[in-house]
Amino acid sequence: MNYYSFDKYGSDIINSPNTELPDQDSVPVEVDLLIEETKIGCMNAMLLCPRQRAD
């Protein structure tokens, strides 16, 4: 399993292209599900990052 640093994730986010949401017919699952999965992944990363926690 590969593990990446939060700096790598941040760099990937900053350097990702701004694109439109995919056409529903071009993906095998609902676009809304993809959006929710992305939100959950981002929230998990924020919760696990100790440098970002408020005291």
Residue pairs with C-beta under 8 A, 6 or more apart in sequence:
6 45
6 49
6 51
9 45
21 31
21 35
22 31
22 34
24 30
24 31
27 34
46 52
